[in-house]
């Protein structure tokens, strides 16, 4: 909670969100989420797998919660945001990478609920280089 208070108090150019270990951004040409869900069914057959293979692909966010694998599809804006965070960018850079309609408040609520944030670092001063 104290770390999250830093978001309101500090210049985003000085902040870096540290994502929790075990979180992953996944880009793939395979419909991984549909296939994974199909394999969670008690009785799986060839028709179910064939239908899963026809599902369009999207970026995925993968994490563990209570020792259970979790996975959800991401919008392009969310994927861009997470890619910037995973690359070690500052908060202002991640905000610039995401689309204008990306709601960081909604993402932060989900991140706190699911434990996606490991911490927030404050840099000594904002870099002025482009």
N, C-alpha and C positions, 0 to 999 in steps of 0.2 A: 504494500500500500504506500509506503514512504517513497519507493522508487517511482510509482505512478504519479505522485505529487510533483516530481521533477518535470514531468511533461508540461504541466501548467506553469511552472516557475522559470524554466530555462529556455533560452533561444534554441529552436530546433537544429540550428547549425552546430550546436555544441553537444547534441545528444546522439547516442547510438543505442538502439535496442539490441539486446543480446537474446537471440532465440534459444529456446531450451534444447538441450541435447536430445536427440531422437526425433526431432521434427525435420521433415524433408519436403522440399518442393520437387515435384516429379512431373517432367514433361516426357510424354511417350506417344508413339504412334499407335499403341495398342489401347483398347478400351479397358484398362486395368480395373477401374472401379466396377464396371458392369460384370466383368469376369469374376472379380473377388466376391461380389454380391451373389452371383449365380452359384458359386461354390459354397456359400453359406446355407443354401437350401438343403433340406434333409434328403430330397430325392432329385438328383440332377440328371438330365438326359441330353441327348445330342441337340434337340430342338432348342432347349434353353441356352446351351452354349453357343449355338449358331446365332440366335437372337442377340446374345451378349456381344458377339463379335461384330455385329452390324451397328452397334451403338457408336455415335460420334465420340471422338476423343476430346478431352479438355485437360488443362493443367490440374494437378491434384496436390492437396496438402495432406501429408501423412504424419501421424503422431501416435504416441501411446498415452492412454489414459486408464488408470487403474490396471495396468499391465495388459490392457487389451489394445490391439491395433485399431486405429480409427483412420478414416479416409473421407475426404469430401472434395467435390469438384470446386474449382475456383473460376471466378470471372477473370478476364484478361487483366483488369485493373488490380485485382488481388494478387495475381501471379506476378505482375510487374512490381508491385509493392514489396512482396516477399523476396523476389529476386534481388532487389536493391538492399533489403535488410540482410539477406544471407551473404551478400557480397561485402558486408561490413560498412556500408554507407551510412552517412549521418541521416538523422531523421528528416531533415529538409530535403536531402537527395531522394530519399524513399518517397516522400510526398510528391516531389516533382515527377518521379517515375510513374506514379499511379495516375489514372485518368481523373479528370475533374470531378466526376460523379462518384468517385470512391469515397466511402464514408469511413474514415479512420476511427471514429468513435464506436461504430458498430463492430469493426474488426477488433479494437482494443477490448471491448466487452467480452467477445468470444475468446480472445487470447487469455484474458484473466480467468475466465470460466474453465478453460481447457488446459491451462498451464503452459501456453506456448512461449511465454516470455521468461527468460532466465534472469534478466536484470537490465538495468539502464545505466550506461556509462556517460559521464560528463567529461567532455574534452576541455582542456585548459582554455583554449580560445578557438573561435571559428576560423577556419582556413579561408583565405581570400582568393586563392588560386582557382581557376576555372577548370 
